[in-house]
């Protein structure tokens, strides 16, 4: 189970897998907590693949969803099933990747010049998180506390190595995957809902799940919805 950018393995604590589920392994992604950042997106995919060589199922949210798609693309026959939440398969054009890298450099400068608390305060002002205003104040505070646990240099290196502008377009390779994939998105997250619809049509064996009145972070906002997809019989 692969968490999002600024998240941690503890983010999955609210999800409830059925008693019959196999053991869950949730590593820290590169640049988060004590995990060193990888040199690039492909290296991080390989690092994760080596951490759990017997794993046949994946769950990834946001950055973790991109890395899960990277694993499915890299190993089209290895995984039986994947659940990808609010995930991007990669930008199509070099110019778009260059623009995204330029945008990420602003966040990187903020991390390195002003530190983690200033970064988190600015990060949480993004429209991407607007639906979380309806969550209890305690939940939002706990999420902020988790984000502030990270080393700002680690997050900066994560953006430099596995940010969206650093990965290739996975679509051509995903077309060859034999993995069953549940593609999830929030109905209140229009950009990623559109990407989820695209992915569910692109992948040979995919289904689309939409959480109504929810935003980007379904693990936080809709843990029961996400938990339903941990069941072996979920579709």
Helices and strands as residue ranges (DSSP letters): G 9-14, H 41-51, E 57-61, H 63-74, E 81-85, H 94-114, H 116-123, G 127-134, H 137-148, H 152-162, G 164-166, H 171-174, E 180-186, H 190-202, E 206-211, H 218-221, H 223-228
